Amino acid sequence: MKISSFKFDLPFQYPFTISKASKKSQPTFVVELDYFGTKGYGEAPAISYYNITVEQMMEDLEEKKEIVEKFSFTDPERFWHFLHHLFPKNPFLVCALDMAGWDLHAKRKGKKITELWKLDVNKNALTDYTIGIDSIETMLDKIKSKPWPIYKIKVGFENDIEILKAIRKNTDSLLRVDANGGWTLDEALEKIPLLTEMGIELIEQPLEKNNWDGMKILFETSAIPLIADESCVFEKDLEKCVTHFHGINIKLTKCSGMTPARQMIFIARKLGLKVMMGCMNESTIGSAAIAQFLPLVDFVDMDGPLLLAKDLASGISYNCGKVEVANLPGLGISPFSEMFQ
């Protein structure tokens, strides 16, 4: 097996602003596994508040590249366990390699990943479209220019309720909100009843990730489902979420790949938790991996390619919230060759 890695900085159509940060582009890492001419691709965006950069992923891979290339690749799950122990401090890198492993494995079998997993692709969830923090006028302009059945609105700032009221007056679409841990407990207790009146579908990460005492209070009082994001990273976090959140948002990059994500979904269902699959502004490569999980989740946020002004592959399309994956083996993608020279 031969490994190649690539670094990209993909511009957004609009500056992407959440309660934690604002950025004009998305740095991302892509890996290519070449196994006797069959190529698998995986992606991991760099997110500043998880403290893993593209450069760190490339450096860690280069240090142990020969070890990975000598691995006897037979199936993706065995590959993930090998990678998990080889790179214990870099789940983002493990995610990219694991994703590429599934793409490679399914291509060698001549099947889609959903076929290998025996999923009913007719039960796909609809993806939302994210509206980042901005002025009321700009946020409304974004909604008017992108008619969509579900919007995810970033909140966690001073006049967020005022903006949500304006948005609700201008659209009947489902609204989800994501505070990215930007509220205090008092703010959340004040705002959630107002959001209930607006018919908000769910709230992601209202409080800081370690404010479990506050989340317990919100969990017992909120009429809106509360979804853990930063508070639920790995499988070990699931059990604690049961009495603090109504559901979890699994992100491939933070949990270290498709292999652990499947396991987290199975466990979450046993624990009675709702399941959301989220994105980190991946290109079509990483978004196609998220798309494999559509039959397994209640909610999905995989609008990365819609937010980016530049993409790395073709293979998925969006039709008013419905995601369609190309009829190709593996992830179903076709990387743009000029980007991988």
N, C-alpha and C positions, 0 to 999 in steps of 0.2 A: 504494500500500500504506500502511495506517495501522497504527501500532504503539501498543499499550498495555502497561504493565508493572504488576506487582502485588507487594506484599511481604506475606509471611505468616510467622507463628511457630507452627508446628504442635506441639502437645504430644504427648509420648510416653505410652504406657500405663504404662510403668515408666521410671525414670531410665535413660538409656543410657550405660553406662560401658565404656570401653576402657582400654588401658594408658596412653593419652595424656591422656584427659580424661573428664569426666562432664557430662551435660547433661540437662535435663528437657524440652527442646523443640528443634525443628529449624527454624531460620530458613531460608526458601526464597524464591527469586525466580521469578516466572512471567511469561512474555511472551506476548502475543496479537498475531498478524499477521492483519490484516483486508484481504483482497484482493477488492474488489468483492462483499463480503458473505460470502465464504467465509473461515472463521477457522481458523487453525492455532495450536496451543499448545505451549509448551516450558517446561522447568523446570530450574533449577540451584540445589541446596541450597548454603548457605554452610558451609564447613568451616574451622574456626579455624586448623589447622596448614597450610593452603594460603594463608592470608593474603588471602583475597578475601571481602569481606562483601557482603551484599545491598545495602547502601547504596552500595558501590563499583560494583556492577553497574548499579544504577539511575542513578548519577551518570555513568558512562561512556556508557551508552546515551543519556541525555538530551543529552549534549554533542554527539553525532553522529547524533541521531535523524533529522533531516531528510535526511541523506546516505543513511541506510538506507532511508528511505521512498521516496526517489527512484530506488532501484535497480530496474532492469528485471528483475523476477523471472521466470525461465524454467525453471530446474531447481535443485534443492537443492545439488548439488555445486558448481555455479558460484557460488551464494549463499554457501556456506561459504568458498570461497577469497577472496571479496570481504571477508567478515567477519573472516577470519583475518588479513588484512593491515590491516584497519581498526582492530581491537582486539588488537594483538599481545601485550599484557600481561594480557589478561583472558579466558582460555580458558573460564571458567565462563559468562560472558555469551555468548560465541560458541556454546557448547553449547546454551543455551536458545533462541537464535535459529535455530540449525541444526535443532534438534528441531522447532521450530514450522514451519520451512521444509519439512521432510519431511511433517509432518502436513498442511500446506496443499497441497502439491503432490499428494499422494495423494488428498486429498479432491476436488481439481479434476479428477483423473482418474477419480474414482468407484471407487477401488481401495484395498485394504489395502496397507500398505507391504510386507508379506511377499509380496504378489502382484507388486508392482513389482520386487521382488528375486528373484522366481521361486524361493522357498524351499519346501521340503517341511515343512509345519507339523506333520506326524505324527512328526517326530523331535525333539520338544521335550525339553530337559533339565528335571529337577525342581529346584525351588528349595529351598534350605535355610531354616531358621528360626534367627535369631540369638539367643543367650543372652548378654547382657552380663555384665560382671564384677559379682559380688555375693557375699553369704554363700552357703555351701553350701546351706543350707535354702531360701533364696529362689530360687537357680538350679534346684534340684530341683523346687520348686513350679511354676516357669515351665514346665518340661518336662512335668510331670504335667498341667498345665492346657492344654497345647498338644501333643497327640500328633502326631508328625511323622516322616516317613521319614528326614530328614537334619537334623541340628543343626549350627550353626556356633557354637563356644564361644570366647568371647574369653578369651585368656590373656595372660601377660606380667606376672605378679605373684607374690608370694612362695609362696603355697600353691596354685598353679594345678594342679599334678600331683595333689595330694590331692583337689581338687574334681573333676578329670577322672575319677579312679578311682571316686569316689562316683557320678558321672553314668553311667559305664559299667556300674556294678552295677544301675542303675535303668532302663536302656534298652538295647535291642539295635539301635536305629537307627544309621545311619551317623553318624560324628562327624568334623567338620572343626575345626581350630583356627586361630585368627588371633591372632598375637602383636602385630600392629601395631608391629613393630620393638622390642618390649619386652624381649627377651632379650639377654644378652651371648653371645659365642661359647661360653664355658665352660658357661653355663647350657643353651644349645641342645644342645651335645654330650652333656651329662648327661641332658637330658630326652627327646631324640628316640628313643633306644632304648626308654625307658619307654612312649612314645606308640606305638611300633611294636608292642609287646606288647598294647596296648589296641586295635589295629586301626584307628588313626586314618587317615582317607582321605587327607588332605592338610594341609599347614601353610602358612598365608599369612604372608609377611613376618616370618620369625623374628628377623632382626637389623635394626638401623638401616639406612635406605635407602642410605647411602653406604659401608657396611661390605662392600665387594666382596671383600676378602681373606678375611674370615670366611665369606662366602657360598660362596666357592670350596671351602673346607674342608668345609662342610656338604654341598654339592652332591656331592662325591666320596664322602661317607660315609653319607648319609641313605638309608634304605630307604623313606622316605615322600616322595612328590612335594612339592617346595617351590615355592610360587607367589609370584611377585613382585607386590607391590601398589604401595607407595610408591616402590619402586625402578624401576618401569616406568610412566611417565606418558604419554610421547609415542612416536611411531613410531621416533624416533631412539634410543630406549632398548632396542629389541628385540634388536638383534644382541649387545649386551653380556650380555643375560640368558641367552643360549644356553648359556654355560659356567658359569653361576652359579645358575640356576633350571631347574626342569623345565617350568614353565609361567608364564603371566602372568594377572593380573587386570585386565581393561580396565574402566575406569569412564568413562561418557560425560562426566561433568562435568569430570574432570581432563584427559582427552585432547582436549577441546573439541568433542565432539559425535558424532552418529551417522555422519557422513561419514568422519572419520578413524578411528573405531572399526572400520568395515568394512574399511578398508585395513589396519589393524593385524592383524585376524584373518587376512586373506589372507597377509600376510607371515609372521606367526607360524606358520601351517601349513607354509609353505615351509621355515621354519627348524626344524621338528620340535618346536615348543613346544605344550604343552597350553594351552587357552584357557578362561578363566573370565570371566564377565561379572558385575561387582559393582555394588552400589548405594551410595548415600550417604544413605540414609533418605528417598528421594524419595516424594512422594505418588503417587497413581495416575497422574498425568500423566507424570512421569518414569519411573515403573515400566513403563508401557505402552510407552515407547520401548525400554527394556531387553528387554521381551518380544518385540520384533520380531527379536531376535538369537537366540532360543532354539534354532532349528534349526542354528545355526552353532557353538555352543559345547559344551564338555565338561562344564562346571560352571556353575551360576548361583546368585547370591545376590541376590534381588530381593524381599525381605520388608518393604520400607519401609511399605507400607500396613497390614501386620499389626502393626507396632510402634507406629504412630501412633494416637493417640486421636481424631484429626480428619483428614479427607481433603478433597481439592479437586475430585474428579471420580469418576464411576463408569466402568466399562468393563473392568476385569479382576477375575477371581475366582480363589480358591485352593481346590483340592480335594486336601488331603493331599499337598502338594508340587507338584501339577500346576497349571499356570497356564493359565487360559482367557481369551481376549481377545474382547470383544464383536464381533459380526458387523457392523461399521461401517467405513466407509472411513477412511483415515489411520491414526492411532494406535489408533483404536477406542474413544476416550473420549468421555464427555459431561460437560463441566465443570459444577459446581453453580453455576447462574446467580447465586444470592445471594452467592457469594463474589467475583464479578467485576463488581460494580456500579460 
